[in-house]
Structure formats: C-alpha cells, structure tokens
Amino acid sequence: MNNSSSRDNNTSNSLSGFENFNEPIFKFENGRRYINNDSIQYLLPNDDDEIDRLQMQHYLLRYIWQSNFSAPVKEILRCGAKVLDVGCGPATWTLEMASDYPRSHFIGIDIAPIFPSEIKPINTEFQIQNVTHRLPFDDNSFDYIHMRLMLAVLKEEEWKSVVLPELFRILKPGGYIESHEFDFRIVNQGPCMKILVEGFIQFCKTKNMNPIVCPLIPGYLQENGFVDIDTLKNSGHYGSSAGRFGKLALEDFILVFDALKTPISSILEINNEEYQNLLDKLQEEVDTNDTFYEVYKFIGKKFIPEN
C-alpha cells in the first residue's frame, strides 16, 4: 500500500479543475451532493446514494457482458500491464480488475474523490483528475485505457478534440482503448419513458452534450489515429421479463431520473407531482412494451510505427 505522504502528494498534485483550494469540492442542492465547480458539467450527484447506484450499475453491465472487459488484453494483464481507468467513480471496476490481475498496476482517475483513499490493493492508485485537461502522465505510458459512461460528463466537442487525443498520447503503441457507452435510443419506449428521455436529451443539449453519441465514437477514434476499431453491441431488458436484472435495471433508470428531477421537470414544464407520476408508471409500461436498451463497447488500438 502507498504510504500516507504519497497519498497526500498525489491528491495535492492532482486537483485538476479545483484550482481554488479555499472553496469546498462539493456543494449540496435539494439534499444531494454535487461537484462545486461550474467549469465541470457532470450532471449527476456525487454522494453515497450515487455511489450505491454506480456500484449496482457496474454489476448490471458486468452481467450483460459476462466480463469486465472485451479488448484483447487478457495476456498482458496476466503478465503485468499499466492500466488507466478514466472516470473510475467509486472504483468498483478498478478494484475488481486489480484483484483479478495482481501483476498489473491500475490507476483510477475521476473529477471527484469518491474512490478509496486508504483501504485498497497495493497495485492500485487513485487521483483527482479532469480528463478534459492535460493528464500528468508521460507519452506512451499505458498498455490499456478503460472508460465508460462518459456521455453525462463530456461535451460532444471534447470527445473528439480533447479527450481522445490526450488518451492517444498516453497510450503505448500497440496498446488498447476500450470505451463503454449507453445508447439513449431506448427500444420500445412507452409514453412516459419517451417524455423523460426527451427531457434528458434536451437537458444534455443545454450543456452541449450528446447523449446519443454512440454512432459517432468509431469515427472519433479513427480521426484520432486509432486503428483496428471494433464495435460490440449488447442489450439489457427493463422490467419483469428479465427477472432480477430487469428490476435492477429499471431501478437504475429511475434513480438517474429522480436525481435529475429539478432540471428535467423544468425543461418539460411540469411540477414535481407530475414528474413523479411519470416515474411511477414506468414499471407497468416497460412490462407492457418489453422495453430494452443497448450498450456499446468501442475498442481501438494505437498503431505501432514502422521501424
């Protein structure tokens, strides 16, 4: 384990996006905790309830794919690789991977310190970093870069012009990037879900974010020099037809939209009671319509220059 002085140095040297140290990192609104930085447009809270939701979401995604990763990196992970987890959140993925591949070293970065600071495997470290800024890593540093569910974090322009160029810089030649995203073109939506999803899309647009970014990511990877680009698609069903998974998937959806009640209800021009009524009708609606969603993984390789 890193000693405390090392942890302190990592934190003090990596508060990218939190330049005013006299200001608290978090603020509280409507009983939820958020990042206290107007330059960071993360849409969701960063509190214990959100950490619980993110951990549940991790297990849902792992169940869908029956794996924590799909890039062809198993052998290098077994032998010992340097791995970056972008937007690690509470670090559920990072910690599982560190346990499964003890010879590899994992670095998790996030804009908020909701990752472990004390009790963690010896082959992990965490830093507060903003991926839209230059990262404090050398060129050609990482064998594998993992990121997921950044659609509520990144502006559309940041995907192709800021984040992917920076990740390309720090990825080793021959290394892999794997980006995992949710597609908000949900299939077989009922009327209540359509209203909520449209409100979310409009809210994202006010932040210059594109929640339907999935069709664009392969092109962004190619434009930034990645090769051997592969797109994988899978799906998950909401509601009773999918058993416990479907119940938890719908709970995840409702928790997200409950956290976004204030901005979305404002966009939809409805009151809290009307908004809650939409959420309350979702269970019956998804069961009737067999509603499901699609998730994508985008895998790219950094080319190896010819000698």
C-alpha positions in Angstrom: 0.0 0.0 0.0 1.1 3.6 -0.7 2.1 5.4 2.5 0.1 8.4 3.7 2.6 11.0 2.5 2.4 9.6 -1.0 -1.4 9.7 -1.0 -1.3 13.3 0.2 1.2 14.2 -2.5 -1.0 12.5 -5.2 -4.1 14.4 -4.0 -2.4 17.8 -3.7 -0.7 17.5 -7.1 -3.8 16.2 -8.9 -6.6 18.6 -8.1 -7.1 19.4 -11.8 -10.1 21.6 -12.1 -10.1 22.5 -8.4 -7.6 25.4 -8.5 -9.3 27.4 -5.7 -8.4 25.3 -2.7 -10.4 27.7 -0.4 -13.6 26.5 -1.9 -15.2 23.2 -0.9 -15.0 20.5 -3.5 -18.7 19.7 -3.0 -22.0 21.6 -2.8 -25.4 20.5 -1.7 -28.7 21.0 -3.6 -32.1 19.5 -2.8 -30.5 17.1 -0.3 -27.9 15.8 -2.9 -24.2 16.4 -3.1 -22.7 17.8 -6.3 -19.3 18.9 -7.6 -18.8 22.5 -6.6 -17.2 23.7 -9.8 -19.1 25.4 -12.6 -16.5 24.5 -15.2 -17.2 20.8 -14.6 -20.5 19.7 -16.2 -21.1 16.4 -14.6 -24.8 16.1 -14.5 -25.4 13.7 -11.6 -24.7 13.9 -7.8 -21.6 12.6 -6.1 -22.9 11.3 -2.8 -23.4 8.0 -1.0 -26.7 7.3 -2.8 -25.0 7.8 -6.2 -22.0 5.6 -5.2 -24.5 2.8 -4.4 -26.2 3.3 -7.8 -22.8 3.3 -9.6 -21.9 0.1 -7.9 -25.2 -1.5 -8.9 -24.7 -0.2 -12.5 -21.3 -1.9 -12.6 -22.8 -5.3 -11.8 -25.6 -4.8 -14.3 -23.0 -4.1 -17.0 -20.7 -6.9 -16.0 -23.7 -9.3 -16.2 -24.7 -8.1 -19.7 -21.1 -8.7 -21.0 -20.2 -11.5 -18.7 -16.9 -9.9 -18.3 -15.2 -6.7 -17.1 -13.5 -6.0 -20.4 -13.6 -7.1 -24.1 -10.4 -5.7 -25.5 -7.8 -8.4 -26.3 -5.6 -7.6 -23.3 -6.0 -10.6 -21.0 -2.5 -11.9 -21.6 -0.8 -8.6 -21.0 -2.9 -8.2 -17.9 -1.7 -11.5 -16.6 1.9 -10.7 -17.3 1.8 -7.2 -15.9 0.3 -4.1 -17.6 -0.2 -0.5 -16.7 -3.9 0.4 -16.9 -5.8 3.6 -16.7 -9.4 3.7 -15.7 -10.9 7.1 -16.8 -13.9 8.3 -14.7 -13.4 5.5 -12.2 -16.1 6.7 -9.8 -16.1 4.6 -6.7 -13.6 2.3 -8.5 -15.6 -0.9 -8.5 -14.2 -1.9 -11.9 -10.7 -0.9 -10.9 -10.7 -2.8 -7.7 -12.1 -6.0 -9.3 -9.5 -5.8 -12.1 -6.7 -5.2 -9.6 -7.8 -8.3 -7.7 -8.0 -10.4 -10.8 -4.7 -9.3 -12.3 -2.3 -8.7 -9.4 0.7 -8.3 -11.6 -0.8 -5.3 -13.3 -0.9 -1.8 -12.0 -4.1 0.2 -12.1 -4.6 4.0 -11.9 -8.1 5.3 -11.5 -8.9 9.0 -12.2 -12.1 10.9 -11.6 -13.1 14.5 -11.1 -14.4 13.8 -7.6 -12.7 11.9 -4.8 -15.3 9.1 -4.3 -12.8 6.4 -4.8 -11.0 4.6 -1.9 -8.3 6.6 -0.2 -7.0 4.2 2.4 -8.0 0.6 2.1 -7.1 -0.6 -1.4 -4.9 -3.2 -3.1 -1.2 -2.4 -3.4 -1.4 -2.4 -7.2 -3.9 0.5 -7.4 -3.7 4.2 -7.0 -6.3 7.0 -7.5 -6.0 10.6 -8.5 -8.4 13.5 -8.8 -8.0 14.4 -12.5 -10.1 16.1 -15.1 -9.8 14.2 -18.4 -10.6 17.4 -20.3 -7.3 18.8 -19.1 -3.8 17.5 -19.9 -3.1 14.5 -17.8 0.1 14.2 -15.7 1.3 11.1 -17.5 4.1 10.6 -19.9 3.6 9.9 -23.6 3.2 6.2 -24.3 2.6 5.2 -20.7 -0.3 2.8 -20.6 -0.9 -0.6 -22.1 -4.7 -0.4 -21.7 -7.1 2.5 -21.1 -10.7 1.8 -19.9 -13.5 4.4 -19.8 -17.3 4.1 -19.6 -20.5 6.1 -19.4 -18.9 9.5 -20.1 -21.9 10.8 -22.0 -23.1 12.7 -19.0 -19.6 14.2 -18.5 -18.2 15.2 -21.8 -19.3 17.8 -24.3 -19.6 16.4 -27.8 -16.6 18.5 -29.0 -14.5 17.3 -26.1 -14.8 13.7 -27.2 -13.0 14.2 -30.5 -10.9 17.2 -29.9 -9.7 16.9 -26.3 -10.2 13.6 -24.6 -9.4 11.0 -27.3 -6.3 12.9 -28.5 -5.0 13.0 -24.9 -5.7 9.3 -24.3 -4.0 8.5 -27.6 -0.9 10.5 -26.4 -0.5 8.5 -23.2 -1.4 5.0 -24.7 1.6 2.9 -25.7 2.0 1.9 -29.4 0.1 -1.4 -29.7 -2.0 -0.6 -26.6 -5.8 -0.7 -26.5 -8.5 1.7 -25.5 -12.0 0.5 -24.6 -14.9 2.9 -24.3 -18.2 1.6 -22.9 -21.4 3.7 -23.5 -25.1 3.5 -23.1 -27.3 4.3 -26.1 -30.3 6.5 -25.1 -32.2 5.4 -28.2 -34.1 3.1 -25.9 -36.2 0.5 -27.8 -39.9 0.1 -27.3 -40.4 3.1 -25.1 -43.8 3.8 -23.7 -45.3 7.3 -23.5 -43.9 8.1 -20.0 -40.4 7.0 -20.8 -40.5 8.9 -24.1 -41.3 12.1 -22.2 -38.5 11.5 -19.7 -35.9 10.5 -22.2 -36.7 13.5 -24.4 -36.4 15.8 -21.4 -33.0 14.3 -20.7 -31.8 14.7 -24.3 -32.9 18.4 -24.2 -31.1 18.9 -20.8 -27.9 17.4 -22.3 -28.2 19.8 -25.3 -28.2 22.8 -22.9 -24.8 21.5 -21.7 -23.5 20.9 -25.3 -23.6 17.1 -24.5 -24.8 14.5 -26.9 -26.5 11.5 -25.1 -26.7 9.7 -28.5 -23.0 9.8 -29.1 -22.6 6.1 -29.7 -22.9 6.2 -33.5 -20.1 8.9 -33.6 -17.5 7.3 -31.4 -15.9 4.9 -34.0 -15.4 7.9 -36.3 -13.9 9.9 -33.4 -11.4 7.1 -32.7 -10.4 6.8 -36.3 -10.0 10.6 -36.7 -7.6 10.5 -33.7 -5.3 7.8 -35.1 -6.7 4.6 -33.5 -6.7 1.5 -35.8 -8.3 -1.9 -35.7 -11.5 -0.3 -34.4 -14.2 -2.8 -33.2 -17.7 -2.1 -32.2 -19.6 -4.5 -29.9 -23.3 -4.2 -29.1 -25.3 -5.9 -26.3 -28.7 -5.2 -24.7 -30.5 -5.3 -21.4 -34.2 -5.5 -20.7 -36.1 -3.5 -18.2 -38.9 -4.9 -16.1 -40.3 -8.3 -15.0 -39.5 -10.3 -18.1 -35.8 -10.0 -17.3 -36.2 -11.1 -13.6 -34.0 -9.6 -11.0 -31.8 -8.0 -13.7 -34.8 -6.2 -15.2 -35.9 -5.0 -11.8 -32.5 -3.5 -11.0 -32.1 -2.1 -14.5 -35.3 -0.2 -14.1 -34.3 0.9 -10.6 -31.1 2.3 -12.0 -33.0 4.2 -14.7 -35.4 5.6 -12.1 -32.6 6.7 -9.7 -30.9 8.6 -12.5 -34.1 10.4 -13.5 -35.0 11.1 -9.9 -31.6 12.7 -9.3 -32.3 14.9 -12.4 -35.8 15.8 -11.4 -35.2 19.5 -11.0 -33.7 20.3 -14.4 -35.8 17.9 -16.4 -39.1 18.9 -14.9 -38.2 22.5 -15.6 -37.5 21.7 -19.3 -40.7 19.7 -19.5 -42.6 22.5 -17.7 -44.2 20.1 -15.3 -44.3 20.1 -11.5 -42.8 17.6 -9.1 -46.0 15.6 -8.7 -46.5 15.2 -12.5 -42.8 14.2 -12.8 -43.1 11.6 -10.1 -46.3 10.3 -11.8 -44.2 9.6 -14.9 -41.7 7.6 -12.9 -44.4 5.7 -11.0 -45.9 4.5 -14.3 -42.6 3.1 -15.7 -42.9 -0.4 -14.2 -46.2 -1.2 -15.8 -45.1 0.5 -19.0 -41.8 -1.4 -19.6 -43.6 -4.7 -18.8 -46.3 -4.0 -21.4 -43.9 -2.8 -24.1 -40.9 -5.1 -23.5 -38.6 -2.1 -23.3 -34.9 -2.6 -23.6 -31.7 -0.6 -24.0 -28.5 -1.2 -25.9 -24.9 -0.7 -24.7 -21.8 -0.5 -26.8 -18.1 -1.1 -26.5 -15.7 0.6 -28.8 -12.2 -0.8 -28.9 -9.3 0.8 -30.7 -5.5 0.2 -30.9 -2.7 2.7 -31.1 -0.8 1.9 -34.2 2.8 0.6 -34.0 5.1 2.8 -36.1 7.2 1.0 -38.7 10.9 1.0 -38.0 
